[in-house]
C-alpha cells in the first residue's frame, strides 16, 4: 500500500476510534447532529431518486459503516450490494450488516463483475488530481449498459467560505489536504466518458438557495446502451 494511502488509512482509523460509527465521523465532524442529518437526507434522496429500474447489483465505493447502503436496502431489500472501504473497522461493520466489503483502496480493487449502480460519495476527494480521470474511467468500465454512477463530492465554495469565516488561508473543514470541486469540474470528469449522459445534478447548500455556501456537488451519470 502506497505511503499516501497508508497515511489516509491511519487518519481514518484514528477518526473512527474518536467519533465511532456515526454520521459525524463520515460527514462533518464539527457540524451539529441535525445538520449532518440534513446533509445525509439530501445524499439519500438524490441517490434513491436516480436508481435505475430494475436494479440488482450495486457497488458502494467508500461505503464506511453503511450509511448509504442501509438507505438503499430499505427501499430495495432484494438487491445485492457490496462495498469498498479503506478503514478496517468500518469494513468489518459493513460486512456484518451487508455481507461483502473489499478492505483496501479504490486503486487496488479489481473485479470482472458489472454493476447496475456505482455509488461514490466523498471518495474522489482523497485522490491526487492526476488520478481522477483514470479512476473514474476504471469504475465506468465496471458499470453495466443502462447503469448509473452517482457521485457526490465536496464543493470548492465551502472551503472558500470556511476560510473566510475562520480568517485562515489554509484552514480545512476536513482537517486534511483533499480536493474540493467546482461543479463544472466534477461534471466534466463524467461527461467526457464514452456513452455517458448526465442524468441529474444537485448541490447541498449550507444556506438554502445560496450557491456560495455549497457543501457538496453531486451528479448522476447514465451509461447509454451501446449499439
MIZAMAR-139710 format. One line per 5 residues: number of its first residue (from 1); their letters; for each residue x, y, z negated of N, C-alpha, C. Coordinates in nm, 4 decimals, padded with zeros to 6 digits. Layout:
BEGIN
NUM> a> X Y Z X Y Z X Y Z  ...
This chain:
BEGIN
1> xxxxx> 00.0847 -00.1192 00.0000 00.0000 00.0000 00.0000 00.0884 00.1244 00.0000  00.0622 00.2180 00.0916 00.1420 00.3398 00.1024 00.1369 00.4191 -00.0271  00.2461 00.4923 -00.0536 00.2570 00.5653 -00.1802 00.1446 00.6674 -00.1980  00.1039 00.7342 -00.0888 -00.0034 00.8326 -00.0988 -00.1355 00.7660 -00.1376  -00.1645 00.6514 -00.0770 -00.2878 00.5789 -00.1088 -00.2825 00.5268 -00.2518
6> xxxxx> -00.1646 00.4783 -00.2921 -00.1476 00.4301 -00.4288 -00.1721 00.5417 -00.5305  -00.1275 00.6623 -00.4981 -00.1496 00.7772 -00.5859 -00.2991 00.8088 -00.5975  -00.3697 00.8048 -00.4848 -00.5143 00.8280 -00.4872 -00.5835 00.7211 -00.5720  -00.5407 00.5955 -00.5562 -00.5985 00.4861 -00.6349 -00.5774 00.5096 -00.7843  -00.4570 00.5486 -00.8226 -00.4275 00.5733 -00.9636 -00.5122 00.6868 -01.0187
11> xxxxx> -00.5324 00.7908 -00.9371 -00.6157 00.9035 -00.9798 -00.7604 00.8600 -01.0005  -00.8095 00.7741 -00.9106 -00.9461 00.7257 -00.9249 -00.9607 00.6305 -01.0429  -00.8629 00.5465 -01.0654 -00.8675 00.4573 -01.1814 -00.8754 00.5378 -01.3105  -00.7971 00.6464 -01.3166 -00.7985 00.7312 -01.4354 -00.9316 00.8045 -01.4489  -00.9859 00.8491 -01.3366 -01.1135 00.9208 -01.3387 -01.2274 00.8314 -01.3865
16> xxxxx> -01.2308 00.7084 -01.3382 -01.3345 00.6141 -01.3803 -01.3196 00.5829 -01.5291  -01.1965 00.5703 -01.5753 -01.1731 00.5449 -01.7176 -01.2286 00.6584 -01.8032  -01.2157 00.7828 -01.7527 -01.2612 00.9008 -01.8279 -01.4112 00.9236 -01.8167  -01.4652 00.9079 -01.6945 -01.6025 00.9503 -01.6681 -01.7003 00.8348 -01.6500  -01.6485 00.7127 -01.6375 -01.7362 00.5972 -01.6242 -01.8002 00.5855 -01.4872
21> xxxxx> -01.8960 00.4956 -01.4776 -01.9663 00.4706 -01.3513 -02.0900 00.5598 -01.3493  -02.0710 00.6811 -01.3037 -02.1783 00.7802 -01.3077 -02.1685 00.8727 -01.1872  -02.2759 00.9471 -01.1610 -02.2748 01.0429 -01.0507 -02.1684 01.1491 -01.0737  -02.1436 01.1828 -01.1993 -02.0426 01.2832 -01.2307 -01.9031 01.2366 -01.1886  -01.8791 01.1084 -01.1951 -01.7466 01.0578 -01.1590 -01.7259 01.0551 -01.0083
26> xxxxx> -01.8332 01.0385 -00.9303 -01.8170 01.0263 -00.7852 -01.8591 01.1527 -00.7098  -01.9229 01.2462 -00.7778 -01.9604 01.3727 -00.7157 -01.8738 01.4839 -00.7751  -01.9319 01.5741 -00.8532 -01.8555 01.6867 -00.9072 -01.8445 01.6740 -01.0591  -01.7236 01.6483 -01.1068 -01.7046 01.6231 -01.2489 -01.7330 01.7462 -01.3351  -01.7268 01.8668 -01.2752 -01.7516 01.9886 -01.3514 -01.8964 02.0358 -01.3435
31> xxxxx> -01.9793 01.9660 -01.2650 -02.1180 02.0070 -01.2477 -02.2070 01.9425 -01.3543  -02.3160 02.0110 -01.3936 -02.4104 01.9507 -01.4892 -02.4857 01.8344 -01.4262  -02.5431 01.7521 -01.5112 -02.6141 01.6307 -01.4702 -02.7213 01.6610 -01.3655  -02.8013 01.7653 -01.3893 -02.9134 01.7948 -01.2996 -02.8665 01.8333 -01.1595  -02.7514 01.9026 -01.1516 -02.7019 01.9457 -01.0211 -02.6450 01.8285 -00.9422
36> xxxxx> -02.5713 01.7406 -01.0094 -02.5235 01.6203 -00.9407 -02.6414 01.5327 -00.8971  -02.7463 01.5292 -00.9759 -02.8658 01.4541 -00.9362 -02.9302 01.5144 -00.8112  -02.9327 01.6465 -00.8049 -02.9867 01.7146 -00.6863 -02.9039 01.6794 -00.5620  -02.7720 01.6852 -00.5745 -02.6834 01.6514 -00.4623 -02.7056 01.5065 -00.4196  -02.7149 01.4186 -00.5182 -02.7386 01.2767 -00.4891 -02.8681 01.2578 -00.4116
41> xxxxx> -02.9728 01.3254 -00.4515 -03.1018 01.3107 -00.3826 -03.0930 01.3586 -00.2383  -03.0201 01.4680 -00.2150 -03.0026 01.5168 -00.0781 -02.9267 01.4144 00.0069  -02.8222 01.3551 -00.0508 -02.7484 01.2496 00.0194 -02.8415 01.1335 00.0518  -02.9116 01.0855 -00.0508 -03.0023 00.9704 -00.0344 -03.1061 00.9967 00.0737  -03.1711 01.1117 00.0678 -03.2791 01.1404 00.1622 -03.2280 01.1487 00.3057
46> xxxxx> -03.1107 01.2081 00.3245 -03.0540 01.2191 00.4587 -03.0181 01.0819 00.5138  -02.9588 00.9982 00.4298 -02.9189 00.8643 00.4731 -03.0402 00.7787 00.5059  -03.1395 00.7763 00.4177 -03.2578 00.6935 00.4417 -03.3382 00.7431 00.5615  -03.3425 00.8736 00.5803 -03.4134 00.9321 00.6945 -03.3551 00.8855 00.8272  -03.2252 00.8568 00.8297 -03.1571 00.8256 00.9554 -03.1252 00.6782 00.9741
51> xxxxx> -03.1884 00.5924 00.8948 -03.1728 00.4492 00.9152 -03.2415 00.4060 01.0447  -03.1744 00.3252 01.1256 -03.2409 00.2735 01.2461 -03.3396 00.1637 01.2077  -03.4301 00.1355 01.2970 -03.5253 00.0257 01.2771 -03.5164 -00.0685 01.3967  -03.4980 -00.1981 01.3735 -03.4749 -00.2616 01.2444 -03.3301 -00.2447 01.1992  -03.3034 -00.2769 01.0736 -03.1688 -00.2713 01.0193 -03.1440 -00.3965 00.9369
56> xxxxx> -03.0256 -00.4564 00.9556 -02.9978 -00.5797 00.8806 -02.8602 -00.5803 00.8154  -02.7589 -00.5199 00.8811 -02.6227 -00.5231 00.8269 -02.5701 -00.3819 00.8080  -02.5252 -00.3522 00.6856 -02.4803 -00.2170 00.6508 -02.3443 -00.2238 00.5831  -02.2572 -00.1306 00.6191 -02.1263 -00.1166 00.5541 -02.1221 00.0196 00.4847  -02.0941 00.0170 00.3563 -02.0854 00.1388 00.2743 -01.9370 00.1636 00.2442
61> xxxxx> -01.8777 00.2602 00.3148 -01.7349 00.2880 00.3008 -01.7130 00.3865 00.1864  -01.6233 00.3520 00.0943 -01.6055 00.4332 -00.0252 -01.7272 00.4204 -00.1140  -01.7714 00.2963 -00.1320 -01.9010 00.2667 -00.1943 -01.9084 00.3010 -00.3426  -01.7924 00.3162 -00.4081 -01.7949 00.3420 -00.5515 -01.8607 00.2276 -00.6262  -01.9412 00.2623 -00.7259 -02.0122 00.1602 -00.8039 -02.1447 00.1207 -00.7377
66> xxxxx> -02.1786 00.1873 -00.6253 -02.3006 00.1519 -00.5529 -02.4074 00.2592 -00.5561  -02.3685 00.3834 -00.5758 -02.4650 00.4936 -00.5845 -02.5579 00.4973 -00.4629  -02.5017 00.4903 -00.3435 -02.5817 00.4962 -00.2215 -02.6414 00.3601 -00.1872  -02.5638 00.2543 -00.2019 -02.6135 00.1198 -00.1689 -02.7386 00.0853 -00.2492  -02.7418 00.1263 -00.3732 -02.8579 00.0979 -00.4591 -02.9847 00.1623 -00.4014
71> xxxxx> -02.9705 00.2833 -00.3489 -03.0866 00.3518 -00.2913 -03.1312 00.2844 -00.1617  -03.0351 00.2366 -00.0836 -03.0695 00.1674 00.0404 -03.1434 00.0373 00.0100  -03.0934 -00.0375 -00.0870 -03.1551 -00.1654 -00.1233 -03.2977 -00.1467 -00.1746  -03.3227 -00.0374 -00.2440 -03.4592 -00.0107 -00.2929 -03.5582 -00.0044 -00.1778  -03.5163 00.0578 -00.0666 -03.6056 00.0730 00.0481 -03.5979 -00.0454 00.1427
76> xxxxx> -03.4790 -00.1072 00.1519 -03.4585 -00.2185 00.2442 -03.4025 -00.3389 00.1674  -03.4859 -00.4046 00.0876 -03.4356 -00.5124 -00.0001 -03.3803 -00.6341 00.0724  -03.4139 -00.6491 00.2014 -03.3704 -00.7683 00.2743 -03.2387 -00.7483 00.3482  -03.1817 -00.6276 00.3470 -03.0599 -00.6041 00.4252 -02.9392 -00.6714 00.3612  -02.8404 -00.6981 00.4452 -02.7090 -00.7416 00.3976 -02.6211 -00.6173 00.3887
81> xxxxx> -02.5700 -00.5881 00.2687 -02.4909 -00.4670 00.2504 -02.3585 -00.5023 00.1844  -02.2523 -00.4422 00.2322 -02.1199 -00.4663 00.1738 -02.0460 -00.3341 00.1649  -01.9406 -00.3327 00.0826 -01.8700 -00.2082 00.0575 -01.7201 -00.2183 00.0798  -01.6587 -00.1010 00.0844 -01.5128 -00.0868 00.0816 -01.4821 00.0116 -00.0295  -01.3937 -00.0252 -00.1204 -01.3663 00.0621 -00.2343 -01.2221 00.0457 -00.2811
86> xxxxx> -01.1547 00.1587 -00.2987 -01.0144 00.1589 -00.3418 -01.0005 00.1326 -00.4912  -01.0940 00.1846 -00.5699 -01.0873 00.1709 -00.7158 -01.1342 00.0312 -00.7577  -01.0479 -00.0422 -00.8268 -01.0788 -00.1814 -00.8602 -01.1991 -00.1936 -00.9529  -01.2109 -00.1048 -01.0518 -01.3232 -00.1131 -01.1457 -01.4563 -00.0893 -01.0747  -01.4606 00.0074 -00.9842 -01.5803 00.0291 -00.9045 -01.6096 -00.0929 -00.8178
91> xxxxx> -01.5048 -00.1474 -00.7573 -01.5209 -00.2613 -00.6679 -01.5805 -00.3814 -00.7406  -01.5339 -00.4055 -00.8610 -01.5869 -00.5164 -00.9424 -01.7347 -00.4930 -00.9720  -01.7695 -00.3699 -01.0122 -01.9086 -00.3365 -01.0429 -01.9965 -00.3536 -00.9194  -01.9429 -00.3141 -00.8031 -02.0199 -00.3258 -00.6783 -02.0459 -00.4719 -00.6455  -01.9433 -00.5559 -00.6564 -01.9610 -00.6979 -00.6263 -02.0624 -00.7627 -00.7196
96> xxxxx> -02.0620 -00.7239 -00.8448 -02.1556 -00.7818 -00.9417 -02.3002 -00.7519 -00.9044  -02.3233 -00.6350 -00.8451 -02.4608 -00.5963 -00.8113 -02.4987 -00.6300 -00.6684  -02.4033 -00.6180 -00.5743 -02.4390 -00.6298 -00.4328 -02.3750 -00.7484 -00.3617  -02.2681 -00.8041 -00.4177 -02.2168 -00.9304 -00.3675 -02.0940 -00.9277 -00.2792  -02.0638 -00.8169 -00.2117 -01.9493 -00.8165 -00.1217 -01.8836 -00.6794 -00.1218
101> xxxxx> -01.7535 -00.6765 -00.1533 -01.6807 -00.5499 -00.1520 -01.5330 -00.5769 -00.1272  -01.4789 -00.5112 -00.0236 -01.3362 -00.5180 00.0023 -01.2662 -00.4179 -00.0885  -01.1706 -00.4668 -00.1678 -01.0948 -00.3792 -00.2572 -00.9667 -00.3368 -00.1867  -00.9611 -00.2105 -00.1487 -00.8445 -00.1599 -00.0772 -00.8803 -00.0339 -00.0025  -00.7885 00.0115 00.0798 -00.8091 00.1366 00.1527 -00.8868 00.1121 00.2815
106> xxxxx> -00.9449 00.2195 00.3348 -01.0168 00.2071 00.4618 -00.9197 00.1831 00.5769  -00.7937 00.2188 00.5577 -00.6932 00.1908 00.6596 -00.6641 00.0410 00.6687  -00.6731 -00.0300 00.5560 -00.6388 -00.1726 00.5511 -00.7533 -00.2626 00.5977  -00.8755 -00.2175 00.5859 -00.9920 -00.3019 00.6136 -00.9975 -00.3425 00.7603  -01.0254 -00.4711 00.7832 -01.0428 -00.5235 00.9193 -01.1589 -00.6223 00.9193
111> xxxxx> -01.2310 -00.6278 01.0274 -01.3401 -00.7252 01.0405 -01.3738 -00.7433 01.1875  -01.4329 -00.8578 01.2197 -01.4856 -00.8821 01.3536 -01.6356 -00.8534 01.3584  -01.6919 -00.8217 01.2435 -01.8361 -00.8006 01.2330 -01.8758 -00.6649 01.2897  -02.0015 -00.6547 01.3353 -02.0574 -00.5280 01.3791 -02.1789 -00.4943 01.2928  -02.1918 -00.3671 01.2597 -02.2928 -00.3224 01.1639 -02.3973 -00.2348 01.2310
116> xxxxx> -02.5185 -00.2397 01.1759 -02.6262 -00.1517 01.2223 -02.6076 -00.0105 01.1673  -02.5529 -00.0014 01.0484 -02.5299 00.1281 00.9837 -02.3954 00.1252 00.9132  -02.3187 00.2309 00.9297 -02.1962 00.2504 00.8522 -02.2103 00.3843 00.7804  -02.2030 00.3796 00.6489 -02.2174 00.4990 00.5653 -02.0789 00.5425 00.5180  -02.0461 00.6698 00.5406 -01.9167 00.7254 00.4993 -01.9457 00.8521 00.4188
121> xxxxx> -01.9349 00.8429 00.2879 -01.9660 00.9585 00.2028 -01.8422 00.9979 00.1225  -01.7942 01.1200 00.1470 -01.6769 01.1780 00.0799 -01.5587 01.0800 00.0778  -01.5225 01.0353 00.1970 -01.4103 00.9427 00.2150 -01.3050 01.0012 00.3090  -01.3495 01.0573 00.4210 -01.2553 01.1144 00.5177 -01.1735 01.2263 00.4538  -01.2268 01.2884 00.3515 -01.1585 01.3975 00.2819 -01.0219 01.3573 00.2272
126> xxxxx> -00.9996 01.2272 00.2034 -00.8745 01.1800 00.1440 -00.7693 01.1431 00.2482  -00.8044 01.1520 00.3767 -00.7094 01.1182 00.4812 -00.6196 01.2371 00.5145  -00.5085 01.2079 00.5820 -00.4333 01.3144 00.6486 -00.5103 01.3518 00.7752  -00.4942 01.4758 00.8203 -00.5702 01.5192 00.9374 -00.5397 01.4340 01.0610  -00.4158 01.3891 01.0731 -00.3820 01.3085 01.1900 -00.4456 01.1690 01.1842
131> xxxxx> -00.4943 01.1302 01.0680 -00.5608 01.0004 01.0545 -00.7093 01.0068 01.0876  -00.7659 01.1267 01.0931 -00.9112 01.1403 01.1045 -00.9661 01.0724 01.2303  -00.9196 01.1153 01.3475 -00.9738 01.0611 01.4730 -00.9521 00.9106 01.4850  -00.8305 00.8574 01.4608 -00.8123 00.7122 01.4716 -00.8987 00.6326 01.3744  -00.9194 00.6861 01.2541 -01.0017 00.6147 01.1555 -01.1472 00.6135 01.1972
136> xxxxx> -01.1973 00.7268 01.2439 -01.3356 00.7335 01.2913 -01.3548 00.6413 01.4116  -01.2594 00.6387 01.5021 -01.2676 00.5504 01.6193 -01.2672 00.4028 01.5775  -01.1855 00.3714 01.4770 -01.1792 00.2334 01.4277 -01.3164 00.1865 01.3791  -01.3828 00.2697 01.2983 -01.5118 00.2277 01.2433 -01.6238 00.2395 01.3466  -01.6081 00.3309 01.4422 -01.7037 00.3386 01.5521 -01.7050 00.2071 01.6289
141> xxxxx> -01.5893 00.1442 01.6430 -01.5807 00.0169 01.7154 -01.6489 -00.0970 01.6392  -01.6746 -00.0778 01.5110 -01.7430 -00.1783 01.4295 -01.8939 -00.1588 01.4285  -01.9416 -00.0556 01.4972 -02.0838 -00.0234 01.4986 -02.1518 -00.0901 01.6173  -02.2624 -00.1566 01.5912 -02.3374 -00.2219 01.6978 -02.4049 -00.1177 01.7865  -02.4244 -00.1467 01.9159 -02.5014 -00.0566 02.0011 -02.6386 -00.0284 01.9390
146> xxxxx> -02.6770 00.0991 01.9375 -02.8011 00.1378 01.8719 -02.7844 00.1660 01.7239  -02.6649 00.1374 01.6715 -02.6378 00.1600 01.5302 -02.6084 00.3069 01.5001  -02.5970 00.3369 01.3706 -02.5786 00.4751 01.3268 -02.4650 00.4838 01.2249  -02.3742 00.5775 01.2459 -02.2803 00.6181 01.1411 -02.3382 00.7413 01.0729  -02.3439 00.7385 00.9411 -02.3907 00.8525 00.8631 -02.2750 00.8982 00.7759
151> xxxxx> -02.2296 01.0196 00.7995 -02.1094 01.0708 00.7326 -02.1415 01.2016 00.6605  -02.0992 01.2108 00.5345 -02.1157 01.3321 00.4533 -01.9812 01.3643 00.3900  -01.9328 01.4874 00.4131 -01.8009 01.5261 00.3633 -01.8049 01.6680 00.3049  -01.7045 01.7055 00.2232 -01.7023 01.8374 00.1594 -01.6942 01.9518 00.2603  -01.7639 02.0615 00.2290 -01.7691 02.1778 00.3165 -01.6598 02.2782 00.2822
156> xxxxx> -01.6029 02.3374 00.3854 -01.4994 02.4393 00.3657 -01.5549 02.5597 00.2892  -01.6848 02.5871 00.3048 -01.7457 02.7017 00.2381 -01.7344 02.6925 00.0869  -01.7438 02.5700 00.0333 -01.7420 02.5570 -00.1117 -01.6039 02.5847 -00.1701  -01.4988 02.5353 -00.1047 -01.3651 02.5616 -00.1577 -01.3352 02.7110 -00.1522  -01.3841 02.7790 -00.0484 -01.3652 02.9237 -00.0392 -01.4413 02.9961 -00.1497
161> xxxxx> -01.5653 02.9544 -00.1743 -01.6447 03.0141 -00.2815 -01.5821 02.9856 -00.4176  -01.5360 02.8635 -00.4374 -01.4756 02.8228 -00.5642 -01.3531 02.9087 -00.5963  -01.2740 02.9345 -00.4953 -01.1527 03.0140 -00.5176 -01.1851 03.1597 -00.5465  -01.2934 03.2101 -00.4859 -01.3345 03.3468 -00.5182 -01.3848 03.3552 -00.6620  -01.4597 03.2532 -00.7028 -01.5154 03.2532 -00.8380 -01.4078 03.2376 -00.9453
166> xxxxx> -01.3069 03.1555 -00.9149 -01.2010 03.1321 -01.0139 -01.0899 03.2357 -01.0070  -01.0795 03.3049 -00.8930 -00.9711 03.4002 -00.8743 -00.8366 03.3345 -00.8507  -00.8388 03.2039 -00.8204 -00.7150 03.1290 -00.7979 -00.7096 03.0817 -00.6529  -00.6051 03.1217 -00.5832 -00.5942 03.0929 -00.4400 -00.5846 02.9443 -00.4096  -00.5349 02.8652 -00.5038 -00.5157 02.7225 -00.4802 -00.6089 02.6353 -00.5633
171> xxxxx> -00.7078 02.6991 -00.6275 -00.7997 02.6216 -00.7118 -00.8777 02.5219 -00.6272  -00.9008 02.4008 -00.6816 -00.9742 02.2976 -00.6107 -01.0781 02.2355 -00.7034  -01.2060 02.2318 -00.6632 -01.3087 02.1709 -00.7479 -01.2904 02.0214 -00.7659  -01.2166 01.9569 -00.6758 -01.1914 01.8134 -00.6890 -01.0673 01.7853 -00.7735  -00.9871 01.8881 -00.7932 -00.8619 01.8688 -00.8664 -00.7535 01.8044 -00.7831
176> xxxxx> -00.7754 01.7901 -00.6522 -00.6765 01.7242 -00.5671 -00.6618 01.7936 -00.4337  -00.5639 01.7493 -00.3579 -00.5363 01.8048 -00.2258 -00.6124 01.7227 -00.1232  -00.7323 01.7696 -00.0861 -00.8176 01.6959 00.0061 -00.8622 01.7883 00.1187  -00.9273 01.7314 00.2192 -00.9750 01.8083 00.3333 -01.1163 01.8592 00.3059  -01.1368 01.9872 00.3341 -01.2714 02.0454 00.3354 -01.3018 02.0800 00.4808
181> xxxxx> -01.4212 02.0444 00.5267 -01.4523 02.0501 00.6690 -01.5411 02.1686 00.7054  -01.5052 02.2345 00.8152 -01.6016 02.3214 00.8803 -01.7040 02.2314 00.9483  -01.8285 02.2780 00.9531 -01.9346 02.1924 01.0057 -01.9077 02.1514 01.1500  -01.8635 02.2459 01.2322 -01.8387 02.2141 01.3731 -01.7218 02.1164 01.3873  -01.6262 02.1227 01.2944 -01.5116 02.0317 01.2984 -01.5553 01.8875 01.2759
186> xxxxx> -01.6414 01.8685 01.1775 -01.6913 01.7338 01.1489 -01.7781 01.6840 01.2639  -01.8597 01.7727 01.3179 -01.9455 01.7360 01.4311 -01.8624 01.6949 01.5519  -01.7577 01.7724 01.5829 -01.6730 01.7432 01.6991 -01.6021 01.6092 01.6847  -01.5680 01.5731 01.5620 -01.4984 01.4476 01.5353 -01.5804 01.3288 01.5857  -01.7124 01.3369 01.5707 -01.8009 01.2284 01.6125 -01.8534 01.2468 01.7543
191> xxxxx> -01.8755 01.3716 01.7951 -01.9320 01.3973 01.9278 -01.8404 01.3497 02.0399  -01.7099 01.3417 02.0134 -01.6130 01.3010 02.1145 -01.6088 01.1494 02.1353  -01.6744 01.0740 02.0489 -01.6708 00.9286 02.0597 -01.7533 00.8804 02.1787  -01.7114 00.7702 02.2370 -01.7802 00.7159 02.3544 -01.9210 00.6718 02.3169  -02.0190 00.7096 02.3987 -02.1602 00.6739 02.3796 -02.2198 00.7327 02.2519
196> xxxxx> -02.1590 00.8388 02.1983 -02.2086 00.8992 02.0741 -02.3141 01.0049 02.1022  -02.4203 01.0027 02.0202 -02.5244 01.1050 02.0248 -02.5482 01.1540 01.8821  -02.5360 01.2844 01.8615 -02.5637 01.3401 01.7291 -02.7142 01.3345 01.7063  -02.7549 01.2531 01.6120 -02.8973 01.2308 01.5847 -02.9535 01.3351 01.4897  -02.8764 01.3722 01.3888 -02.9265 01.4631 01.2852 -02.8080 01.5254 01.2130
201> xxxxx> -02.8321 01.6388 01.1471 -02.7281 01.7032 01.0678 -02.7908 01.7762 00.9509  -02.7109 01.8023 00.8493 -02.7610 01.8739 00.7322 -02.6448 01.9337 00.6557  -02.6768 02.0287 00.5675 -02.5808 02.0826 00.4711 -02.6481 02.0862 00.3347  -02.5724 02.0549 00.2322 -02.6199 02.0671 00.0945 -02.5639 02.1972 00.0394  -02.6509 02.2913 00.0068 -02.6078 02.4223 -00.0411 -02.6243 02.4356 -00.1919
206> xxxxx> -02.5257 02.4976 -00.2543 -02.5348 02.5265 -00.3973 -02.6460 02.6274 -00.4229  -02.6571 02.7267 -00.3339 -02.7621 02.8279 -00.3410 -02.8527 02.8078 -00.2202  -02.9790 02.7710 -00.2404 -03.0678 02.7354 -00.1291 -03.0704 02.8413 -00.0196  -03.0513 02.7953 00.1037 -03.0602 02.8819 00.2192 -02.9375 02.9651 00.2487  -02.8347 02.9584 00.1632 -02.7154 03.0414 00.1815 -02.5987 02.9550 00.2275
211> xxxxx> -02.5620 02.9690 00.3549 -02.4603 02.8825 00.4148 -02.3247 02.8972 00.3482  -02.2949 03.0149 00.2915 -02.1628 03.0340 00.2307 -02.1457 02.9498 00.1047  -02.2558 02.8911 00.0556 -02.2479 02.8081 -00.0653 -02.2575 02.6593 -00.0344  -02.2355 02.6209 00.0921 -02.2454 02.4789 00.1299 -02.1458 02.3933 00.0520  -02.1943 02.2850 -00.0057 -02.1110 02.1882 -00.0778 -02.0656 02.0752 00.0146
216> xxxxx> -02.1579 02.0265 00.0952 -02.1312 01.9147 00.1856 -02.1974 01.9402 00.3205  -02.1351 01.8860 00.4242 -02.1967 01.8787 00.5571 -02.2144 01.7318 00.5930  -02.3243 01.7023 00.6614 -02.3499 01.5638 00.6979 -02.3999 01.5491 00.8402  -02.3642 01.4363 00.9019 -02.4087 01.4056 01.0380 -02.4499 01.2591 01.0474  -02.5559 01.2356 01.1254 -02.5946 01.1004 01.1626 -02.5701 01.0870 01.3122
221> xxxxx> -02.4917 00.9869 01.3498 -02.4471 00.9718 01.4890 -02.4845 00.8334 01.5399  -02.5608 00.8304 01.6461 -02.6077 00.7047 01.7041 -02.5140 00.6583 01.8160  -02.4888 00.5298 01.8173 -02.4128 00.4718 01.9285 -02.5119 00.4229 02.0328  -02.5194 00.4936 02.1456 -02.6141 00.4573 02.2514 -02.5874 00.3167 02.3027  -02.6923 00.2533 02.3477 -02.6780 00.1216 02.4101 -02.5979 00.1368 02.5379
226> xx> -02.4871 00.0646 02.5480 -02.4064 00.0679 02.6694 -02.4792 -00.0067 02.7817  -02.4651 00.0429 02.9026 -02.5291 -00.0223 03.0180 -02.4501 -00.1446 03.0596
